Amino acid sequence: MESRLVRRALRNRNVKVGGLIVLAFALIGILAPFISPYDPTKGELRDSLLPPSPEHPFGTDQLGRDILSRVIWGARTSLIVATASVLLAVVAGVVVGGLSAYLGGWVDELITRVIDIMLAFPDILLALFVAAVVGPGLENVILAVALYNFPQFVRIMRGSALQVKEMEYVEAARAIGESSFNVFFRYLMPNALAPVIIHATLRTAASILTAAGLSFLGLGVQPPTPEWGQMMSDARTYLVTAPHVWVFPGVALFVTVLGFNLFGDGLNDVLNPKVEV
């Protein structure tokens, strides 16, 4: 089964292209301290707004800081925010959604109503509300983006778990006397995770965009920590006079989000048995 899925993945163009972009993004973020040519937080005012050159391939910003270094370190910041927030949302969403489906009754009704209320808010509005309440900063952005993603994962896990709950092997496990703990964690949870994994990839792209949006509005990662949304916000004054200040972080954000979306779409094709690859 695993080898069949690997073959399907290797034949899927979206998985290959998106996977390469995601891998490049991850490696740049992890290796930022080693591949960054300059300190991203230090610059010389006499070198402000220099155009791209051999010394500064992406030019410099209004404070004379090397934009290439800041884009590289911005990938690291986005990697931390996206990975931590999505992981937190997945763990919480899988447990809550799984319990909601498995226990049913008033527990399912209560959880469903709370999630419906959370989903009634536009996604970015929910993130803005949380960020405004807890304040700016890296840790708070992770919390805001995790809460923004949480109801999505609860809903998806609940729907998947309700289907798995009716499978014969789950009924058989109950019939032979398996404990509720074993049935839940050994049979129900692992077999309901496929749509969650696909959605996690897509929500990673949305999380990077949301974190950038919060930073653009001043509610996200704060200076001097490099972050793509913050860099584009700082560059608003120089849209015409020094376009390189916003173009490079904007392109980095666009390519990264595109890569995660392609990879997620490809995974959906690979893991969906109804789709021929």
Secondary structure, DSSP 4 states (H G I P E B T S, - for coil): -HHHHHHHHHH-HHHHHHHHHHHHHHHHHHTHHHH-SS-TT---GGGTTPPP-SSSTT-B-TTS-BHHHHHHHHHHHHHHHHHHHHHHHHHHHHHHHHHHHHH-HHHHHHHHHHHHHHHHS-HHHHHHHHHHHH-SSHHHHHHHHHHHHHHHHHHHHHHHHHHHHTSHHHHHHHHTT--HHHIIIIIIHHHT-HHHHHHHHHHHHHHHHHHHHHHHTTSSSPTTS--HHHHHHHGGGGTTT-THHHHHHHHHHHHHHHHHHHHHHHHHHHH-TTS--
